[in-house]
Amino acid sequence: MNDKYKTIDAPSTGIYKEKGSKFLSFACPVFAENEIKLIIAQIKKEYFDARHHCYAYRLGIDGETFRSNDDGEPSGTAGRPIYGQLLSFDVTNVLIVVVRYFGGTKLGTSGLINAYKTAAADALKNAKITERTEQQIISFRFCYNAMNDIMKLAKDEKIEIIEQITELDCRMKIKIDKSKTAIILGKLLKIESVTVQNDL
């Protein structure tokens, strides 16, 4: 199972100019569709005087959730070329919005495709692309006398503990690489008194 993917570290911008038209591009790291709606709404509010706000995004480790939008440009001339750059750079969990200020001269179908493609590529060229590992969070409870076994497992497997409540009835939240979920769960459940809480 592959749990590695490429994404961008932080928001970045790009620009392309053609025959008086100006294309401003914004690439943002994103993790959910409701987050995407908020970013698009914010960009539309900030650049309210622009003629078009076209976008594309990819979500998920394999980019399985995706969408493109031409926002009034001829079909296939804006959203699809933007999406094509997400594929070209092989990044996911990324939204690109390209804002167009019309310069008075029509660019034609091929001119528009090139403009949106180049603007999107510029934002990605200016971004820091990094490889990430998809993570899984596991929450579980256990009796205090199992603490030594739990801590030994965490040390042996280099597990990141993100929350720990130590009482008679202890609770812990750990973060692991998703590909190791079955192995770690198997080892945890062999420890007496451990009950896993979250639905995997």
Backbone bond lengths (Angstrom), bond angles and torsions (degrees), N, CA, C in turn:
res aa  C-N    CA-C-N  psi(-1)  N-CA   C-N-CA  omega(-1)  CA-C   N-CA-C  phi
1 M - - - 1.470 - - 1.533 109.49 -
2 N 1.319 114.45 129.03 1.468 118.71 179.62 1.528 109.73 -91.05
3 D 1.326 117.88 122.15 1.468 119.83 179.06 1.522 111.29 -117.35
4 K 1.336 116.87 16.48 1.465 120.47 178.55 1.528 110.01 -103.77
5 Y 1.323 115.77 144.21 1.466 120.44 177.38 1.524 109.13 -150.68
6 K 1.334 115.64 161.42 1.471 120.09 178.61 1.526 109.39 -106.47
7 T 1.331 114.67 138.69 1.462 120.50 178.38 1.524 108.39 -147.85
8 I 1.342 116.38 -175.86 1.470 118.84 177.52 1.524 109.44 -105.68
9 D 1.318 115.18 148.50 1.470 122.25 -175.87 1.518 113.63 -73.74
10 A 1.346 115.41 -38.53 1.466 120.55 -171.94 1.532 108.90 -153.61
11 P 1.339 118.05 164.11 1.467 119.90 178.18 1.527 111.83 -59.69
12 S 1.330 115.75 146.98 1.467 120.54 176.54 1.529 108.91 -144.03
13 T 1.326 116.01 163.89 1.465 120.08 -176.92 1.524 111.13 -129.66
14 G 1.319 115.13 162.50 1.455 121.23 176.73 1.530 109.26 -149.42
15 I 1.322 117.26 174.09 1.473 120.96 -179.38 1.530 110.02 -152.51
16 Y 1.345 115.22 148.09 1.461 120.73 173.98 1.530 106.75 -145.01
17 K 1.329 116.05 136.69 1.479 120.38 179.05 1.522 109.65 -122.64
18 E 1.330 115.13 138.19 1.469 120.34 179.81 1.517 109.33 -152.13
19 K 1.332 117.09 121.90 1.482 123.76 176.25 1.530 112.57 46.55
20 G 1.315 115.25 45.75 1.471 120.09 176.95 1.516 114.27 87.52
21 S 1.335 117.44 -20.65 1.471 119.82 177.24 1.526 108.99 -79.49
22 K 1.331 113.98 143.93 1.463 119.14 -179.34 1.530 108.15 -121.99
23 F 1.321 116.18 129.49 1.470 121.88 -179.42 1.533 108.68 -116.23
24 L 1.331 115.80 110.92 1.469 121.12 178.89 1.527 107.92 -99.39
25 S 1.325 117.91 129.21 1.467 119.76 -177.97 1.520 111.64 -116.68
26 F 1.325 114.02 144.91 1.468 121.84 -178.00 1.523 108.89 -132.13
27 A 1.320 117.56 117.73 1.466 122.22 176.39 1.530 108.00 -105.89
28 C 1.333 116.60 129.91 1.477 120.92 -177.62 1.523 110.66 -132.72
29 P 1.350 116.82 138.21 1.471 118.68 172.10 1.531 108.58 -72.07
30 V 1.323 117.90 133.77 1.471 121.97 -178.44 1.529 109.64 -139.53
31 F 1.349 114.96 157.80 1.466 118.87 -178.23 1.522 113.31 -130.02
32 A 1.349 117.62 -12.45 1.464 119.86 -177.78 1.529 110.22 -150.53
33 E 1.343 115.42 153.99 1.462 119.45 -176.51 1.529 113.14 -66.25
34 N 1.351 117.44 -32.47 1.479 117.76 178.75 1.530 111.29 -67.52
35 E 1.336 116.09 -31.32 1.472 121.72 176.22 1.544 109.57 -65.76
36 I 1.337 116.35 -39.52 1.462 122.52 -179.95 1.519 110.52 -61.96
37 K 1.353 116.38 -44.38 1.482 121.24 179.83 1.521 110.75 -58.79
38 L 1.328 116.58 -41.77 1.469 121.00 -179.22 1.530 111.52 -65.06
39 I 1.350 116.56 -42.23 1.479 120.32 -179.55 1.528 110.39 -65.58
40 I 1.348 116.69 -44.06 1.475 120.49 179.58 1.533 109.82 -62.02
41 A 1.336 116.37 -43.46 1.479 120.60 179.32 1.529 110.43 -61.26
42 Q 1.332 116.97 -40.47 1.460 121.80 179.74 1.530 111.17 -64.51
43 I 1.347 116.58 -43.79 1.474 120.84 179.98 1.531 110.49 -66.34
44 K 1.332 116.37 -40.20 1.485 120.34 178.24 1.528 110.79 -62.97
45 K 1.336 115.81 -37.76 1.469 121.10 179.44 1.535 110.13 -68.04
46 E 1.335 116.06 -43.16 1.466 121.00 -177.45 1.532 112.00 -70.83
47 Y 1.331 116.01 -37.42 1.482 120.91 -178.55 1.525 109.20 -113.86
48 F 1.336 114.52 50.10 1.468 121.99 -175.26 1.531 113.04 -62.47
49 D 1.351 116.27 -23.88 1.466 120.25 -176.11 1.530 112.51 -88.70
50 A 1.326 116.95 2.71 1.473 119.97 179.14 1.527 109.61 -81.33
51 R 1.333 116.22 154.10 1.466 121.36 -177.20 1.534 111.78 -75.57
52 H 1.325 117.22 -39.62 1.469 120.99 -176.81 1.536 111.20 -137.87
53 H 1.340 114.86 147.30 1.474 122.24 174.68 1.532 106.17 -129.31
54 C 1.319 116.19 86.99 1.469 121.25 -175.31 1.525 109.55 -95.67
55 Y 1.343 115.86 151.79 1.470 116.81 -176.77 1.524 112.15 -153.96
56 A 1.323 114.10 167.59 1.475 122.62 170.75 1.517 107.30 -153.47
57 Y 1.331 115.79 150.65 1.464 119.53 175.61 1.530 110.65 -145.89
58 R 1.331 113.67 158.64 1.473 122.98 172.86 1.514 107.53 -131.23
59 L 1.317 116.33 134.96 1.469 121.65 178.36 1.515 109.68 -130.46
60 G 1.318 116.58 151.31 1.470 121.53 176.21 1.518 111.19 96.44
61 I 1.322 114.96 157.63 1.462 120.25 -173.96 1.522 112.47 -59.97
62 D 1.345 117.13 -33.56 1.467 120.54 178.11 1.526 111.85 -104.91
63 G 1.339 117.18 12.35 1.467 120.48 -178.23 1.515 111.96 65.76
64 E 1.362 115.76 30.23 1.463 119.72 -173.67 1.532 113.81 -70.33
65 T 1.344 117.68 -22.75 1.460 120.98 175.65 1.518 107.91 -105.03
66 F 1.323 117.16 120.34 1.466 119.44 -178.36 1.529 110.25 -150.64
67 R 1.333 114.34 158.96 1.461 119.83 178.72 1.510 108.90 -159.56
68 S 1.327 115.96 149.52 1.469 119.67 172.92 1.517 108.27 -134.74
69 N 1.331 116.73 152.32 1.461 121.74 -175.89 1.528 109.84 -142.19
70 D 1.348 116.06 128.96 1.475 121.42 -177.62 1.531 113.26 -87.79
71 D 1.337 117.54 -12.72 1.470 122.92 178.92 1.536 113.17 41.65
72 G 1.314 116.14 53.57 1.471 119.29 174.01 1.523 115.36 92.41
73 E 1.318 118.05 -12.90 1.469 120.26 174.79 1.541 107.45 -75.04
74 P 1.358 119.02 158.54 1.466 119.49 178.07 1.530 111.10 -53.85
75 S 1.336 116.19 140.12 1.465 122.09 -174.62 1.527 112.78 -50.76
76 G 1.344 114.84 128.67 1.459 121.22 176.32 1.516 115.74 83.45
77 T 1.346 117.51 2.47 1.479 118.69 -176.69 1.533 113.31 -96.87
78 A 1.338 117.52 -10.18 1.475 118.97 -174.65 1.531 111.98 -127.20
79 G 1.337 116.68 -66.08 1.467 120.77 -176.55 1.519 113.00 -59.18
80 R 1.346 116.22 -43.42 1.469 119.68 -177.31 1.534 112.46 -66.06
81 P 1.350 119.19 -45.63 1.473 118.60 176.21 1.541 113.11 -62.19
82 I 1.342 116.60 -33.34 1.472 120.01 177.22 1.537 108.50 -65.80
83 Y 1.347 115.66 -47.19 1.468 120.93 179.20 1.538 110.61 -60.29
84 G 1.324 115.54 -37.86 1.465 121.13 178.37 1.521 112.49 -57.42
85 Q 1.327 117.11 -32.84 1.470 120.36 179.17 1.532 111.70 -74.35
86 L 1.337 116.91 -32.29 1.473 119.96 174.98 1.531 109.42 -62.57
87 L 1.355 115.33 -38.72 1.468 120.03 177.69 1.527 110.75 -70.40
88 S 1.344 115.11 -43.09 1.470 121.17 -178.60 1.529 112.16 -58.45
89 F 1.332 115.52 -43.64 1.470 121.22 -179.35 1.537 111.28 -84.47
90 D 1.357 115.47 -6.29 1.462 122.32 178.20 1.534 111.72 56.34
91 V 1.342 116.12 48.57 1.471 120.83 178.58 1.523 109.54 -115.61
92 T 1.324 115.70 150.42 1.458 121.24 174.90 1.530 108.80 -134.75
93 N 1.343 116.05 173.49 1.476 121.83 -171.86 1.535 109.68 56.33
94 V 1.346 114.59 42.41 1.468 121.37 -178.62 1.539 109.33 -135.43
95 L 1.321 114.88 136.71 1.471 122.99 172.58 1.520 107.96 -113.54
96 I 1.348 117.03 135.09 1.469 120.23 171.76 1.526 108.16 -122.55
97 V 1.323 115.38 125.44 1.472 121.55 174.35 1.518 107.17 -112.88
98 V 1.347 116.81 131.13 1.468 120.52 175.03 1.519 107.97 -117.19
99 V 1.328 115.10 121.05 1.460 123.45 -178.42 1.530 108.21 -98.86
100 R 1.351 116.58 127.61 1.467 118.86 -178.42 1.529 111.89 -112.17
101 Y 1.323 114.00 128.31 1.479 121.17 169.32 1.527 106.37 -102.59
102 F 1.323 115.73 117.60 1.467 120.99 -175.68 1.525 110.71 -73.92
103 G 1.345 115.31 132.74 1.464 119.62 -175.93 1.524 114.90 -99.32
104 G 1.348 116.37 5.26 1.476 118.56 177.18 1.516 113.77 100.66
105 T 1.317 118.30 -19.83 1.469 121.77 179.24 1.513 109.48 -111.75
106 K 1.353 115.43 125.77 1.471 118.99 178.76 1.525 109.32 -69.97
107 L 1.334 116.24 142.50 1.472 120.51 -175.99 1.529 112.96 -97.46
108 G 1.324 116.98 -13.32 1.463 119.87 -176.80 1.516 110.32 77.59
109 T 1.329 116.24 166.68 1.466 121.64 -176.30 1.520 112.70 -57.74
110 S 1.328 117.39 -52.31 1.474 119.27 -176.88 1.528 111.29 -67.24
111 G 1.341 116.82 -34.15 1.473 121.46 177.67 1.515 111.57 -64.16
112 L 1.346 116.00 -41.31 1.465 120.61 179.01 1.528 111.11 -67.08
113 I 1.332 115.91 -45.97 1.476 120.20 179.55 1.526 109.88 -57.21
114 N 1.320 116.30 -45.75 1.463 120.76 -179.59 1.532 111.57 -64.20
115 A 1.345 116.25 -41.34 1.468 120.84 -177.95 1.531 111.42 -64.33
116 Y 1.342 116.97 -47.68 1.472 120.14 -179.13 1.526 111.59 -67.67
117 K 1.333 115.17 -38.51 1.461 120.46 178.51 1.531 110.43 -62.94
118 T 1.361 116.32 -47.19 1.471 120.95 -176.47 1.529 111.65 -67.87
119 A 1.349 116.55 -39.23 1.468 120.37 178.94 1.531 110.35 -64.27
120 A 1.347 116.14 -43.82 1.472 120.37 179.39 1.525 110.44 -63.67
121 A 1.325 116.46 -43.31 1.469 121.04 179.97 1.521 110.72 -62.31
122 D 1.339 117.11 -37.33 1.468 120.91 -179.32 1.531 111.02 -63.23
123 A 1.351 116.35 -41.76 1.478 119.61 179.05 1.528 110.33 -63.52
124 L 1.338 116.76 -38.87 1.469 119.70 -179.90 1.530 112.39 -73.46
125 K 1.340 116.02 -32.88 1.473 119.28 176.69 1.526 110.64 -65.27
126 N 1.337 115.63 -31.48 1.469 120.64 -178.99 1.535 112.43 -85.58
127 A 1.325 116.72 -3.61 1.476 120.52 -178.91 1.521 110.25 -93.22
128 K 1.323 115.21 157.13 1.468 119.92 173.39 1.532 106.74 -93.88
129 I 1.337 115.83 112.62 1.467 120.59 -178.48 1.528 108.91 -92.86
130 T 1.339 116.19 127.80 1.461 120.37 -178.89 1.518 110.66 -129.19
131 E 1.331 114.66 156.73 1.468 119.63 176.15 1.516 108.52 -94.65
132 R 1.314 115.49 131.80 1.466 120.94 179.34 1.523 109.63 -120.25
133 T 1.318 114.97 162.16 1.462 120.98 174.99 1.516 107.69 -112.64
134 E 1.332 116.33 129.85 1.462 119.39 179.02 1.516 108.84 -66.25
135 Q 1.321 115.68 133.78 1.458 120.89 -174.40 1.524 111.18 -111.59
136 Q 1.310 114.27 156.77 1.462 122.12 176.83 1.515 107.50 -127.37
137 I 1.338 116.32 136.40 1.473 119.96 176.78 1.526 108.37 -104.56
138 I 1.328 115.98 131.42 1.467 121.28 178.45 1.530 108.44 -120.75
139 S 1.335 115.63 129.66 1.472 121.11 175.71 1.521 108.06 -110.11
140 F 1.320 116.31 138.21 1.473 118.64 178.82 1.524 110.99 -152.65
141 R 1.327 114.37 161.96 1.479 122.03 177.97 1.523 108.07 -117.38
142 F 1.316 115.63 157.12 1.469 120.08 176.97 1.525 109.40 -164.20
143 C 1.338 116.10 161.43 1.473 120.78 177.13 1.531 108.75 -76.82
144 Y 1.326 115.09 151.03 1.467 120.42 -176.51 1.539 112.22 -55.88
145 N 1.356 117.05 -34.08 1.470 118.43 -176.60 1.542 113.08 -70.44
146 A 1.346 117.14 -6.40 1.475 120.10 176.39 1.539 111.59 -93.68
147 M 1.332 116.40 -0.21 1.476 121.47 -174.15 1.536 113.09 -55.81
148 N 1.342 117.28 -44.57 1.471 119.97 -178.53 1.526 111.93 -59.93
149 D 1.343 115.93 -42.65 1.475 120.39 179.55 1.533 110.90 -64.47
150 I 1.320 115.30 -40.78 1.478 120.55 -179.75 1.533 109.77 -64.01
151 M 1.332 116.50 -47.36 1.466 120.93 -177.26 1.535 111.13 -65.97
152 K 1.334 116.43 -34.42 1.467 120.27 177.70 1.539 109.42 -66.21
153 L 1.334 116.36 -43.25 1.464 120.87 178.63 1.540 110.12 -61.83
154 A 1.343 115.68 -43.95 1.472 120.57 -179.98 1.525 110.72 -60.34
155 K 1.338 116.51 -40.73 1.466 120.97 -179.34 1.536 110.87 -70.22
156 D 1.335 115.99 -46.42 1.473 120.89 -178.10 1.529 112.06 -61.80
157 E 1.337 115.86 -39.98 1.469 120.28 -175.03 1.540 112.50 -96.59
158 K 1.345 115.41 4.57 1.483 120.90 -178.59 1.541 111.03 52.69
159 I 1.334 114.44 51.68 1.469 121.23 -177.59 1.529 109.54 -87.72
160 E 1.329 115.71 136.21 1.476 120.59 177.34 1.528 109.00 -86.99
161 I 1.337 115.61 119.54 1.475 120.42 177.00 1.526 107.42 -90.72
162 I 1.348 116.53 120.08 1.475 117.46 -177.21 1.529 112.47 -103.34
163 E 1.348 116.41 -15.19 1.461 119.11 176.69 1.522 108.68 -155.70
164 Q 1.325 115.31 138.62 1.468 118.02 -178.37 1.517 109.49 -146.01
165 I 1.337 116.68 125.07 1.464 121.30 175.70 1.529 106.49 -119.63
166 T 1.345 116.11 115.65 1.467 120.67 -175.82 1.521 109.86 -105.49
167 E 1.335 115.16 106.37 1.466 122.28 174.61 1.521 105.36 -139.42
168 L 1.341 117.55 -163.14 1.470 118.66 174.63 1.527 108.83 -63.40
169 D 1.341 113.99 -41.94 1.463 120.25 174.62 1.538 106.06 -102.61
170 C 1.317 117.67 103.07 1.468 121.11 -173.26 1.527 111.24 -89.82
171 R 1.335 114.85 153.52 1.466 120.75 175.31 1.518 109.28 -131.80
172 M 1.321 115.05 147.70 1.461 119.41 179.39 1.520 110.15 -147.81
173 K 1.324 114.60 147.98 1.463 121.28 175.53 1.523 106.06 -125.60
174 I 1.335 116.91 126.29 1.462 120.48 -179.29 1.525 111.04 -123.48
175 K 1.337 115.50 156.33 1.467 121.01 178.01 1.521 107.59 -120.00
176 I 1.343 115.65 127.46 1.464 120.33 -178.81 1.527 110.18 -134.40
177 D 1.336 116.45 163.09 1.461 120.06 172.32 1.526 107.54 -65.01
178 K 1.344 115.95 135.14 1.467 120.09 -174.42 1.529 112.16 -57.75
179 S 1.321 116.86 -33.99 1.472 119.86 -177.79 1.525 112.45 -66.14
180 K 1.351 116.32 -17.92 1.477 119.59 -178.90 1.528 112.30 -96.53
181 T 1.329 118.07 3.11 1.471 121.43 -173.22 1.527 112.61 -53.21
182 A 1.329 117.42 -52.36 1.472 120.86 -175.33 1.530 111.19 -61.64
183 I 1.338 116.88 -41.89 1.473 121.53 -178.53 1.531 110.54 -64.14
184 I 1.347 115.77 -50.23 1.477 120.23 -177.52 1.534 110.51 -64.24
185 L 1.350 116.30 -42.67 1.468 119.49 179.30 1.524 110.69 -60.40
186 G 1.331 116.47 -43.07 1.464 121.39 178.70 1.517 111.38 -58.01
187 K 1.340 116.38 -44.33 1.474 120.88 -179.31 1.532 111.24 -69.11
188 L 1.340 116.13 -38.59 1.471 120.05 179.68 1.520 110.92 -63.56
189 L 1.339 115.66 -45.25 1.464 119.82 -174.47 1.531 113.05 -71.45
190 K 1.326 115.98 -12.65 1.479 119.71 175.32 1.534 110.60 -79.27
191 I 1.352 115.36 -17.92 1.473 119.09 179.70 1.533 108.30 -81.33
192 E 1.312 115.48 129.64 1.477 120.72 -176.38 1.518 111.65 -58.37
193 S 1.332 116.52 137.75 1.488 125.73 175.04 1.524 114.12 81.73
194 V 1.338 119.50 -4.43 1.464 119.64 -179.27 1.522 110.76 -76.41
195 T 1.345 115.86 129.15 1.481 120.71 171.63 1.506 108.43 -127.70
196 V 1.320 115.92 125.04 1.472 121.40 -179.62 1.513 108.48 -83.56
197 Q 1.344 115.90 134.93 1.469 119.45 -173.56 1.523 114.68 -97.45
198 N 1.326 116.65 -36.80 1.458 115.25 -172.36 1.529 111.90 -84.65
199 D 1.343 114.84 155.04 1.471 121.01 179.21 1.516 107.58 -85.36
200 L 1.306 115.64 121.82 1.477 119.77 -179.50 1.509 109.55 -103.02
